[in-house]
Amino acid sequence: MARRWTLDDIPWDRFAPEKVDPDILAVVKAAAMVEANAADYVRYLENVFADDEAFLTAAHRWGEEEEQHGAALGRWAEMADPTFSFADSLAEFRRGFRLPLDARQSVRGSRAGELIARQIVETGTSSFYSALRDATQEPVLKEICRRIAIDEFFHYQLFQKHFRRYRDRDRPGLITRLKVALGRVQEAEDDELAYAYYAANVWSRDPQAPYRRDEMARAYWVRAMRLYQPQHLDSAARMILRAAEIRANGWLGDAAARTAYALVRHRCRKLEKAVTA
């Protein structure tokens, strides 16, 4: 098992304020909210996998690593913007966005389905932090994102390993696997990131400012989608196929990668027009 890194491993003394991009800073603030809120997801997984000690041990470690990601991003954001309070914005995010913690069974229909969905989430975060790493010129953020991207890829493999334990028990068919995987991709634009952007970038400046979901979602995604290059979406598309247990190499993987990049560029253009309007 790889040694865990800590905040002390980050070269904070190399921070270069002149290399901070304001759009990247806004995205990082929002990402810090979501990562730091991992305890809610752990509680949900505890409910769904209550009798699986092996998985729960792994889930607790996963949650601790996710919270550390949030702490690292939050600390960097406070360095980049001394007026920003990570703790205050996180408290507002937790007040305004809550998971269905009373669920006792997976909202995906089965434990195998839940673990497919978790792989999709880790696909998104691994590709996002890889894109952010390559986009930023600020050396401390680049190092934080490098470490987080590696963690998220290992988290993908972790959920994949446990999915294989449940696959033969739950026997999800191809259509079910695809439905869960693509459904979770679509859920990326739900309230979570919109409210995270609001709490970190709008409420933090003006607590009386109203939350407008569509406006906040556009503000987040137009900045986030600009970060992606073809190689990031190629990797993400193939990881999604593997999560659904579909062959990711060859023509199908190539087609999925091209489609993913085309869809992201199309979505980004639409968002830019909407924001301009």
Buried (B, 14 or more C-beta within 10 A) or exposed (E): EEEEBEEEEBEBEEBEEEBBBEBBBBBBBBBBBBBBBBBBBBBBBBBBBEEBEEBBEBBBBBBEBBBBBBBBBBBBBBBBBEEBBBEBBBEBBBEBBEEEEEEEEBEBBBBBBBBBBBBBBBBBBBBBBBBBBBBBEBEBBBBBBBBBBBBBBBBBEBBBEBBEBBBEEBEBEEEBBBBBBEBBBEEBBEBBBBBBBBBBBBBBEEEEEEBEEEBBBBBBBBBBBBBBEEBBBBBBBBBBBBBBBBEBEEEBBBEBBBEBBEEBBEBBEBBBEEEEE
